[in-house]
Amino acid sequence: MAAETGTPTTLTLKSNDDELFSVAESAAILSVTIRNMVEDGCAGGVIPLDNVDGKTLASVITYMNGISAIPADEEKKKSYRDKFLSDKDFETLADMVLAANYLNMSCLMDAVSAKIAQVMEKKSVGWVRRKFGIENDYTPEEEAAVKEEHKWTFEGVETDDDN
Amino acid sequence: MDRISKLPEEILQRILYFLSQKQAVRTSVLSKSWRNIWCTRPNLDFSDDTFKGNKQYFLSVVNNTLQRYRDQRLCVKKFHLRISLGDNTYKESVSFLEKWVPRFTAMGVGAFRLSILSKNECVDMSSVVFKAESLKLLRLFNCDLGQNTPKNIPFVRLTVLRLIKVLINKDIFNKIVWSCPLLTTMLIEQCRGLENVTLEKTRHKYLKHFTFRTIDDRCSVEIDILTLETIDILGCKVRFHSHEFTNLKSLSLHSVEISTDSVEQSRALCIDAPNIKYFRYVGNLIPSISFTPTSNKWKSSSNVRFYIKDVQDAQSCFLKLSKQLQSLSRFGISLEIAQYFDHNIVHNEEDLNLIRVASLPSFLNCLFCICRPKIITRYWLMHGELMMRETEQKELIQYFCILRERGNQDLEDLRIEIFNNSRREWKRLRGPILLESALLDISHIRIRLKWRESCESSSNLLEL
């Protein structure tokens, strides 16, 4: 075990498109999935991550290294997360949230979910549909009925700007 | 199907977790697959101040939602409810609260934040509040906590307690706060019946932020907790049992009467606060507060304000002020000195008037003997006679012009700046003469002084 020898251990992760990545064990165990594998002694060779592609895994590893380099200071960690996610588009965010879910990394999962929620907040139904390409499969009557059921959420002004 | 709708439900749930109640419910209209995702959201958040619709509708939405969660045995990890009581719906609201709150324990509510604000009459909320077992935050405004408290107060998880204009006596208050071992924040503002609050380190191990504001000067606060980060006290007697505040970042004392246990300096308060970042003092007496030399991380944001009500004994006043400034001299100080026009004027900041015309130049002469301010700002208040203000303005400008021309051996540079009200900007006044018309539009004058390095600077910023 790494902790016994005192030298930093490196793990090799393999994405589903066969890309290999080296990452310090101390950073990689932010993922509970990987941590469990290490604890079970399955981390000797290459760790295959069947649900994550190379591009996303590279991004997740950048995050793992970045966040584990910050000492226990929740404010600094939060600002790192904000900065890390600031330039990501929705497609990337969706890949990341799926990877975070698979890797069982609650801090990344929460940060990405909150970021997607932030995009939806205070926006009209029409805006959210357009933004995420959600197809409205309700008939006009059905839609009116659902709206009527939750009519309190449709009172007041809607913000529809694209900012 | 689009990307977001295809995400697994546990991820969509997580996204919805971060939305407001309103936005989360609205997602049901997006498409059929979104219809019921919000329905099992583990957090509920209802606030009537952002609710569009009348109170009855609000009550029925909350009631129906809670009923559904209860019927379907859904888990509520977090619940926030903010409700104001007023007009003709308060009885209805109270009876709903009496029905809802006891159910939360059975529903497994983890963190419950409750705010009850009464608009008109002081409403007895003891029937509701003492049933709220999972309470994490409690905020009450204009409520009565009654005379009959239960034997066991169930607030074991309470971390934030805010009581504003609450009718509560000392025994009930103590009974409550002694039952909250995890309390981190306590705010007590204008609570009737509560004349004394004692903070003991054995009872409040985690308390970090303490605010006590009152307009009743019979009130008193006793502090014996070393771990506090924020202390904000207004309008009462305060007694410090200890002087070492290792974590103290912000100390604000406004119109307080300070006493300590210290034997050798019976009237002085010496505080050891190595991490202090902000200190604000407002009072009509010059206090004897000092910070021990370890308190040296003080940032320039510190703000010291003195209201000097009575300057009949100017000599002793300046002596005291000088002593106080010296004890704080390592730090950037913003000093505000005010004198009431008339002692009967209400203690309201907008009604303050500043040093009277006749005393100003001599006052400044005395002031320069005790400190080296870098900026002096003089505020005029918009009420009062215009003529007076003009005379004052001219006199002040004249004083500084003379000072600039004659110079002072320690003074390197002096700039006079005036604030133009209509243009909302500071403008440097170069010549000695100010146009009569320009005077009409001035509310503040600011003087920047640059002192020679050799002279001791005891005060960076001085506001008059």
Interface residues (C-beta under 8 A of the other chain):
Chain A: F90 E91 A94 V97 L98 N101 M109 D110 S113 A114 I116 A117 Q118 M120 E121 K122 K123 V125 V128 R129 F132 G133 I134 E135 N136 D137 Y138 E143 V146 K147 E149 H150 W152 T153 F154 E155 G156
Chain B: M1 D2 R3 I4 S5 L7 P8 E10 I11 R14 I15 L16 Y17 F18 L19 S20 K22 Q23 V25 R26 T27 S28 V29 L30 S31 K32 W34 R35 F51 K52 G53 Y57 F58 V61
